[in-house]
Amino acid sequence: MNSKKKFGFTLIELMIVVAIVSILAAIAYPSYVNYVTKSARSEGVAAVMRVANLQEQYYLDNRAYTTDMTKLGLDANPFITKNGYYEISSDGASSFTITAKAIGSQANRDSECANITLTSSGDTGSSAECWK
């Protein structure tokens, strides 16, 4: 009798592994998308805070706020963040409202915080979740 041991996987074993990997991927992918969305949102918040700081510096020199981002030393008007997730604009002369509008893929992912705003009095027009 020729009794050689056969090594390998059966189709059932392979299908079980595929099912387990699929379940893990179904759990992990939404968490990953949420993480990417929040990390991109932090770029918008940081940009709003930066422009607010620049507006206050501009106010000290000129006794008025500006709507032209180039006068604040930024590249363009409106200003696009480094990774291109938000478009930052500012309005007002005696007070300001800075708005970060989600663009591109961030606009599709983050409908809750599509606009992040900050006023010269410190009011945030967005939910508290957007500022975390």
VMD Tcl script that draws the C-alpha trace (Angstrom):
set ca {
  {0.00 0.00 0.00}
  {1.34 3.42 -0.98}
  {0.53 5.81 1.86}
  {1.99 9.22 1.22}
  {0.81 12.15 3.28}
  {-0.70 14.88 1.19}
  {-0.08 18.44 2.25}
  {-2.28 21.34 1.24}
  {-5.59 23.00 1.86}
  {-9.03 21.75 1.08}
  {-11.55 24.01 -0.56}
  {-13.56 24.17 2.66}
  {-10.54 25.35 4.67}
  {-9.77 27.98 2.06}
  {-13.38 29.24 2.09}
  {-13.33 29.49 5.90}
  {-10.18 31.62 5.76}
  {-11.72 33.85 3.07}
  {-14.86 34.27 5.19}
  {-12.84 35.24 8.29}
  {-10.74 37.75 6.35}
  {-13.91 39.24 4.83}
  {-15.51 39.68 8.24}
  {-12.38 41.35 9.62}
  {-12.20 43.67 6.61}
  {-15.88 44.60 6.97}
  {-15.20 45.64 10.57}
  {-11.87 47.40 9.97}
  {-12.67 49.43 6.84}
  {-15.33 51.75 8.37}
  {-13.01 52.45 11.30}
  {-10.22 53.31 8.89}
  {-12.44 55.68 6.90}
  {-13.54 57.38 10.13}
  {-9.89 57.79 11.18}
  {-8.92 59.31 7.82}
  {-11.91 61.68 7.96}
  {-11.02 62.92 11.45}
  {-7.36 63.38 10.58}
  {-8.26 65.44 7.50}
  {-10.70 67.45 9.64}
  {-7.84 68.37 11.98}
  {-6.10 69.97 8.98}
  {-9.15 72.21 8.49}
  {-9.28 73.18 12.16}
  {-5.56 73.97 12.21}
  {-5.91 76.12 9.10}
  {-8.83 78.06 10.61}
  {-6.83 78.72 13.76}
  {-3.82 79.82 11.71}
  {-5.88 82.27 9.66}
  {-7.51 83.60 12.85}
  {-4.05 84.26 14.27}
  {-2.98 86.00 11.05}
  {-6.17 88.09 11.08}
  {-5.45 89.27 14.63}
  {-1.88 90.19 13.65}
  {-3.23 92.06 10.61}
  {-5.76 93.88 12.84}
  {-3.00 95.08 15.15}
  {-1.18 96.64 12.20}
  {-4.14 98.02 10.22}
  {-7.03 98.44 12.67}
  {-9.25 96.34 10.39}
  {-9.58 92.74 9.31}
  {-9.12 91.71 5.70}
  {-10.99 89.45 3.30}
  {-7.95 89.08 1.04}
  {-5.92 86.08 2.17}
  {-2.87 87.25 0.23}
  {-2.62 90.25 2.58}
  {-2.20 87.75 5.39}
  {0.81 86.21 3.65}
  {-1.06 83.21 2.26}
  {-0.73 81.96 -1.31}
  {-4.20 82.51 -2.73}
  {-7.65 83.85 -2.06}
  {-9.38 81.56 -1.04}
  {-6.59 79.58 0.57}
  {-6.42 75.80 -0.04}
  {-4.89 73.69 2.74}
  {-1.70 71.72 2.14}
  {-3.36 68.38 1.38}
  {-6.25 69.98 -0.49}
  {-9.03 68.92 1.87}
  {-10.31 72.40 2.77}
  {-10.77 75.80 1.19}
  {-10.35 78.61 3.73}
  {-12.05 81.98 3.31}
  {-12.58 84.97 5.57}
  {-14.98 87.88 5.52}
  {-15.57 91.08 7.47}
  {-13.86 94.36 8.22}
  {-14.69 95.19 11.85}
  {-15.02 91.50 12.75}
  {-14.28 88.31 10.87}
  {-15.76 84.91 10.18}
  {-13.36 82.28 8.91}
  {-14.85 79.33 7.08}
  {-13.13 76.08 6.13}
  {-15.20 74.38 3.43}
  {-14.49 70.72 2.75}
  {-13.59 70.02 -0.87}
  {-12.82 66.94 -2.92}
  {-12.90 63.59 -1.18}
  {-13.26 65.21 2.25}
  {-16.58 66.77 1.20}
  {-17.87 63.31 0.31}
  {-16.62 61.66 3.51}
  {-17.44 64.33 6.08}
  {-20.93 65.74 5.62}
  {-21.21 66.45 9.36}
  {-18.35 68.96 9.30}
  {-18.47 70.17 5.71}
  {-18.04 73.75 6.99}
  {-15.91 74.63 10.00}
  {-16.29 78.25 11.12}
  {-14.76 80.57 13.68}
  {-15.64 84.20 14.39}
  {-13.51 86.99 15.82}
  {-15.43 86.70 19.10}
  {-14.45 83.02 19.35}
  {-17.79 81.50 18.40}
  {-17.66 78.26 16.49}
  {-20.53 77.73 14.10}
  {-19.75 74.04 13.84}
  {-20.62 71.26 16.24}
  {-18.21 70.46 19.04}
  {-17.36 67.19 17.25}
  {-15.76 69.18 14.43}
  {-13.27 70.79 16.84}
  {-12.02 67.56 18.46}
}
mol new
graphics top color blue
foreach p $ca { graphics top sphere $p radius 0.5 }
foreach p [lrange $ca 0 end-1] q [lrange $ca 1 end] { graphics top cylinder $p $q radius 0.2 }
display resetview
